[in-house]
Every structure is written in C-alpha cells, then in structure tokens.
Amino acid sequence: MLMSIYVAACALALTAPAFAEEPAMVARAPQGGPTSVILGTASGGALDPLATRPPHVEPKPAFAGGPDLTINVVNSFGVDLSIFYGSNAGAPTPVGNPGSGVLTSSTQVLFPSDWAGRITIGKTYDPLGSKIEASYSSPNYVPDVDVSYVDGYSIPISCSCSGVAVTGCNIPLFHDGHTCGKQGPGPVCYNPEQDVPNGPASPFFEPCAGAAYTYPNDNTANSYGQCNTGVIDCCVGSQCSAPARQHGKRGLSDVYKRHFWGRGEVEARDASKE
C-alpha cells in the first residue's frame, strides 16, 4: 500500500505543469480552487450579466488571430509578479489552463468563446488585489474588459486595444500622497467602498476613479466593443499607457471629506487652517 502511494505521488509530480521558478517573496496563487458563479466586482463591468449593452446584431466576429480572444500581459513593474487566472463557474478554461504562476516579462493567453473571468496580479497573490476582468460570451460575442480595484489595489494595470488605452489606471497609488486605510501583505490596499454601489471613491483610490473601477458602479471604467480585433494588450506598471479619462490626483471636495472623515472632524480641520 505504501509503495502504491509513493508511485502515485511520483507520477503526479512528473505530470504537474511547470511554472517559472518563483521567488520566495512571491506567493503562488492556489491551483484547483473553487470558482464562484460570478467573479466580477464591477457592477456594470465585463463580468456583470445584467449590465445593459449596446445592441449588437452582427455575426460573431472573425478575429484575425483565430476564433479565440487573446489577452497579452506585459510586466513593466520592475519585479516578478504573481498572476492568477480565474474563470466563472461554467465557463471554459483558458487555452492551456494556465492556472497560476509568475509573471516575469510578458505572457499571452487565449480564451475560447463563452469565457468570462479575471486575471489577478500583484507582488503576492491576494484575491482582493488589482485585477483584469474580461468576457467573450454569447449571444453577442463582443470582447468586454475592465480593470478593477473594487476589492483592492496591489499594482497599477491598464489595458489597450489597437494601440489605444481603454481601461485601467497607471498611477502608483501607494506613492501618490494618500494613506491606505487598511493595508494587507504585498502590499494590497483593501477598498472600503467594495460594497458601496455608487461610491464615491475613497481618497486613496480617487485618482483612478472613472478609469479603473474604484467602486462597484464606477462604470465609465468599462470597455465594451472597443477590442473587436480580438486582442487586448494589458500592461502592469506606472509607465504603461492610460485612458485619456484618467484624471490623476485632485483636491478632495467637501463631499468626499465628509463622506469619509465625518462632518465635524473635517470642519474642525478646515477651521484650523484659517
């Protein structure tokens, strides 16, 4: 019996998929874990089955590269990163079923028809970190993509199609002047507006509002119908292109201040500056 177990273990080790050697400081995402019915965090984003989309009556597009949706991810962050591919329950897996691994320089993954899911990226694996959400689903088969910081932020991500940035934010928020209210290992800044449908974005996340999802209904961050070549090019790092609607850091209005710090405290702070 013990010999049989040993032989089986050896066989499993020989057939397991190989990933690039992973630095000890980077946590590998769990493999073979459960998937949720809907993995989307953005209420009007790429994974929201109830989102209103423009009418589309054309036949399924014939992509130049073949029948699959292609997502390229380039690492311009400067260090190796953890990357995890998750699919919605019932959706087909990406071609080659990449699962999890280490993003060194770049990677390209193909996604078949009716795929919907997310790509989570960070210095360490945290399911609440920065993510790309995308779908290529019936009945319209129109590529839909967004960059979401609704759960939290780990690294800056932006995505482009045909050379034009369509979603995401390249601002390194940990170095942009606002303190993260709740920080986890990695680091990851957990978003206090995760369950607040209409926001507004918290001070830490606000520079990216409207470009990446910073609260569930931050819907100008979604890109639908702009990637009909079938290729989505995503980039990680502050040197990546960003959508024109990315506004950068701006002074917080009284509405923002009172929403997060409480009216009395903010007014006392403002009075002390006069």
ABEGO torsion letter per residue (X at the ends): XAAAAAAAAAAAAAABBBBBBBBAABBBBBBGBBBBABABABAABAABAABBBBBBABBBBBBAAEABBBBBBBBAAGBBBBBBBBBBBGBBBBBGGAEBEBBAABBBBBBBBGBBEBBBBBABBBAABBBBBBBBBOAAGBBBBBBBAAAEBABBBBBBBGGBBABEBABBAAAAGBBBABBBBOBBBBBAAAABAAOBBBAAAAAABGABBABAABAAABBBGAAAAGBBBBBBEAABBBBAABAEBBBBBAAAAAAAAEAAAAAAAAAAAX
